[in-house]
Amino acid sequence: MLELRNIQVTRGDFSLQANLTVEAGTRNAVIGASGSGKSTLLSVIAGFLAPKAGRVLWNGVDLTDIAPGKRPISILFQDQNLFPHLTASQNVGLGLRPDLRLDDLQQERVAKVLSQVGLDGLSDRRPANLSGGQQSRVALARVLLRARPLLLLDEPFAALGPALKSEMLALLHQIADDMGTTVLMVTHDPDDARALTPGTILIDKGVAHQPVATELLLQNPPAGLKAYLGLGE
């Protein structure tokens, strides 16, 4: 279980509060108007941003003062964080060892996850020689290889077209279910939330709220979210 206990973040005129729990193995969207603090919330959980007050816990272990790299977390951003001078297999292998000194067993693990995400035969290609969807699959393969129990996604597929995005969400759904991963995904697209995340954390008026059923929230959104989504009156 992920717990955010009385979290307070202040950055200039911006403030965010969060006091919520996320059950292990669940998938949740993070939705709110632009500038509401969606990415800020992920940054606090990941350890990139220290809260002014409050604690971040995972299964009862306090993560608040633990360095980002030592937290049980994988992160996927929109730019995929792929290194252009490395091949697909090398980019994935970074999930095991930053120095890429992989033994035979580790090399086999890299090959296996590339196969799992449908990249057989493309392991030696660099990102520039991969399509946008294939680059996203490389990034997902690295997440799969790391096998961390908590996955944070900050609009990772926003740059993809509708068909590719749907394909990547379906693949992410499968991976999360197979691994029992707890997922938090920032999105501005209600269709993405419906496709992947049964629960949704709404950030509204400086407060990150307890997850609620995605469909119920989107059927009756509060005024600020309705305006942001362009749903009208």
C-alpha positions as CSV (number, residue, x, y, z in Angstrom):
1,M,0.0,0.0,0.0
2,L,1.2,3.5,-0.8
3,E,0.4,6.1,1.8
4,L,0.7,9.8,1.6
5,R,0.3,11.1,5.1
6,N,-0.5,14.8,5.5
7,I,1.8,15.8,2.6
8,Q,2.3,19.5,2.0
9,V,4.2,21.0,-0.9
10,T,4.8,24.7,-1.3
11,R,6.6,26.2,-4.3
12,G,6.2,30.0,-4.4
13,D,2.5,30.7,-4.8
14,F,1.7,27.0,-5.5
15,S,0.7,24.6,-2.7
16,L,-0.5,21.0,-2.8
17,Q,-1.9,18.8,0.0
18,A,-2.3,15.0,-0.1
19,N,-3.6,12.6,2.5
20,L,-4.5,9.4,0.8
21,T,-3.8,5.7,0.3
22,V,-3.5,3.6,-2.8
23,E,-4.0,-0.1,-2.5
24,A,-1.2,-2.3,-3.7
25,G,-1.7,-3.8,-7.2
26,T,-4.3,-1.2,-8.3
27,R,-4.1,1.1,-11.3
28,N,-5.0,4.8,-10.8
29,A,-5.1,7.9,-13.0
30,V,-4.0,11.3,-11.7
31,I,-6.2,13.9,-13.2
32,G,-6.5,17.7,-12.7
33,A,-6.4,21.0,-14.5
34,S,-3.1,22.3,-15.9
35,G,-0.8,23.4,-13.1
36,S,-2.9,21.6,-10.4
37,G,0.1,19.6,-9.3
38,K,-0.1,16.2,-11.1
39,S,3.6,15.9,-11.9
40,T,4.4,17.5,-8.5
41,L,2.6,14.6,-6.8
42,L,4.6,12.0,-8.7
43,S,7.8,13.9,-7.9
44,V,7.1,13.7,-4.2
45,I,6.4,10.0,-4.4
46,A,9.5,9.4,-6.5
47,G,11.7,11.4,-4.2
48,F,12.7,14.1,-6.6
49,L,10.9,16.7,-4.6
50,A,10.9,16.9,-0.8
51,P,7.6,17.8,0.9
52,K,7.4,20.7,3.3
53,A,5.6,18.4,5.7
54,G,4.2,14.8,5.8
55,R,5.5,11.3,5.0
56,V,5.5,8.9,2.0
57,L,5.2,5.2,2.9
58,W,5.2,2.0,1.0
59,N,3.9,-1.1,2.8
60,G,4.6,0.6,6.1
61,V,8.2,1.6,5.2
62,D,8.9,5.3,5.3
63,L,10.4,6.4,2.0
64,T,10.4,10.2,2.7
65,D,14.1,10.5,3.3
66,I,15.2,7.7,0.9
67,A,17.1,8.6,-2.3
68,P,15.0,8.2,-5.5
69,G,17.2,5.4,-6.8
70,K,16.7,3.3,-3.7
71,R,12.9,3.6,-3.7
72,P,10.8,0.6,-5.0
73,I,9.7,2.7,-7.9
74,S,10.0,2.8,-11.7
75,I,9.2,5.9,-13.7
76,L,8.2,6.4,-17.3
77,F,8.1,9.9,-18.7
78,Q,6.8,11.2,-22.0
79,D,10.3,11.5,-23.5
80,Q,10.9,7.8,-22.6
81,N,14.4,8.7,-21.3
82,L,16.2,6.6,-23.9
83,F,19.8,7.3,-24.7
84,P,20.3,7.9,-28.4
85,H,23.8,6.4,-28.6
86,L,22.7,3.1,-27.1
87,T,20.9,0.2,-28.7
88,A,17.5,-1.0,-27.6
89,S,19.0,-3.8,-25.6
90,Q,21.5,-1.5,-24.0
91,N,18.8,1.0,-23.1
92,V,16.9,-1.9,-21.5
93,G,20.0,-3.3,-19.8
94,L,20.4,0.0,-17.9
95,G,17.5,-1.2,-15.8
96,L,19.9,-3.9,-14.4
97,R,23.3,-2.2,-14.4
98,P,24.1,1.4,-15.2
99,D,27.6,0.3,-16.4
100,L,26.0,-2.3,-18.7
101,R,28.4,-5.0,-17.6
102,L,25.8,-7.7,-17.9
103,D,26.6,-11.4,-17.5
104,D,25.1,-14.1,-19.7
105,L,22.0,-14.5,-17.5
106,Q,21.3,-10.8,-17.4
107,Q,21.7,-10.7,-21.2
108,E,19.1,-13.4,-21.5
109,R,16.7,-11.5,-19.2
110,V,17.1,-8.4,-21.5
111,A,16.4,-10.5,-24.6
112,K,13.3,-12.1,-22.9
113,V,11.7,-8.8,-22.0
114,L,12.3,-7.4,-25.4
115,S,10.5,-10.4,-26.8
116,Q,7.7,-9.8,-24.3
117,V,7.0,-6.3,-25.6
118,G,7.2,-7.4,-29.2
119,L,10.7,-6.2,-30.2
120,D,12.3,-9.5,-31.4
121,G,15.0,-8.8,-33.9
122,L,15.3,-5.1,-33.0
123,S,17.7,-5.3,-30.1
124,D,20.6,-3.7,-32.0
125,R,18.7,-0.7,-33.3
126,R,19.2,2.7,-31.8
127,P,16.2,4.9,-30.9
128,A,16.6,7.0,-34.1
129,N,16.0,3.8,-36.1
130,L,12.8,2.9,-34.1
131,S,9.3,4.2,-34.5
132,G,7.7,6.1,-31.7
133,G,5.7,3.0,-30.7
134,Q,8.8,0.9,-30.7
135,Q,10.7,3.5,-28.6
136,S,7.8,3.3,-26.1
137,R,8.1,-0.5,-26.0
138,V,11.8,-0.2,-25.2
139,A,11.0,2.1,-22.3
140,L,8.3,-0.4,-21.1
141,A,10.8,-3.3,-21.4
142,R,13.1,-1.5,-19.1
143,V,10.3,-1.0,-16.6
144,L,9.4,-4.7,-16.9
145,L,13.1,-5.7,-16.3
146,R,13.4,-3.6,-13.2
147,A,10.3,-5.3,-11.7
148,R,9.7,-2.5,-9.1
149,P,6.3,-2.8,-7.4
150,L,5.3,0.8,-8.0
151,L,5.2,2.4,-11.4
152,L,4.7,6.1,-12.0
153,L,3.8,7.4,-15.5
154,D,3.7,11.0,-16.5
155,E,1.8,11.1,-19.8
156,P,4.2,8.6,-21.4
157,F,2.2,8.1,-24.6
158,A,0.8,11.6,-25.1
159,A,2.9,12.1,-28.3
160,L,1.6,8.9,-29.9
161,G,-1.3,8.7,-32.3
162,P,-4.6,7.2,-31.1
163,A,-4.0,3.7,-32.4
164,L,-0.5,3.4,-31.1
165,K,-1.5,4.9,-27.7
166,S,-4.3,2.4,-27.4
167,E,-1.8,-0.4,-28.2
168,M,0.6,0.8,-25.6
169,L,-2.1,1.2,-22.9
170,A,-3.2,-2.4,-23.6
171,L,0.4,-3.6,-23.3
172,L,0.9,-1.6,-20.0
173,H,-2.4,-3.1,-18.7
174,Q,-1.1,-6.6,-19.4
175,I,2.3,-6.0,-17.8
176,A,0.8,-4.4,-14.7
177,D,-1.6,-7.3,-14.2
178,D,1.1,-9.9,-14.8
179,M,3.5,-8.3,-12.3
180,G,0.9,-7.1,-9.8
181,T,2.3,-3.6,-10.2
182,T,0.7,-0.6,-8.5
183,V,0.3,2.1,-11.2
184,L,-0.2,5.9,-11.0
185,M,-0.6,7.5,-14.4
186,V,-0.8,11.3,-15.0
187,T,-3.1,11.9,-17.9
188,H,-5.2,14.7,-19.4
189,D,-7.2,12.3,-21.5
190,P,-10.3,10.7,-19.9
191,D,-10.3,7.9,-22.4
192,D,-6.8,6.9,-21.3
193,A,-8.0,6.8,-17.7
194,R,-11.0,4.7,-18.6
195,A,-8.8,2.3,-20.6
196,L,-6.2,1.6,-18.0
197,T,-7.2,2.8,-14.6
198,P,-10.3,1.7,-12.6
199,G,-9.5,4.4,-10.0
200,T,-8.6,8.0,-10.3
201,I,-6.9,10.6,-8.0
202,L,-8.4,14.0,-8.6
203,I,-6.3,17.0,-7.9
204,D,-8.5,20.0,-7.4
205,K,-8.1,23.3,-5.6
206,G,-4.7,22.4,-4.2
207,V,-5.8,19.0,-2.8
208,A,-5.0,15.5,-4.1
209,H,-8.0,13.4,-3.2
210,Q,-8.4,9.8,-2.3
211,P,-8.9,7.5,-5.3
212,V,-12.4,7.1,-6.5
213,A,-14.0,5.0,-9.3
214,T,-12.8,6.5,-12.6
215,E,-16.1,6.1,-14.4
216,L,-18.2,7.6,-11.6
217,L,-15.9,10.6,-11.4
218,L,-15.9,11.2,-15.2
219,Q,-19.7,10.9,-15.3
220,N,-20.1,13.6,-12.7
221,P,-16.9,15.7,-12.6
222,P,-16.6,18.7,-10.4
223,A,-16.8,22.1,-12.1
224,G,-13.0,22.7,-12.4
225,L,-12.4,19.3,-13.9
226,K,-15.4,19.7,-16.2
227,A,-14.1,23.0,-17.6
228,Y,-10.6,21.5,-18.0
229,L,-11.9,18.5,-20.0
230,G,-14.0,20.8,-22.1
231,L,-17.3,19.1,-21.2
232,G,-19.3,22.3,-20.9
233,E,-22.4,22.6,-18.8
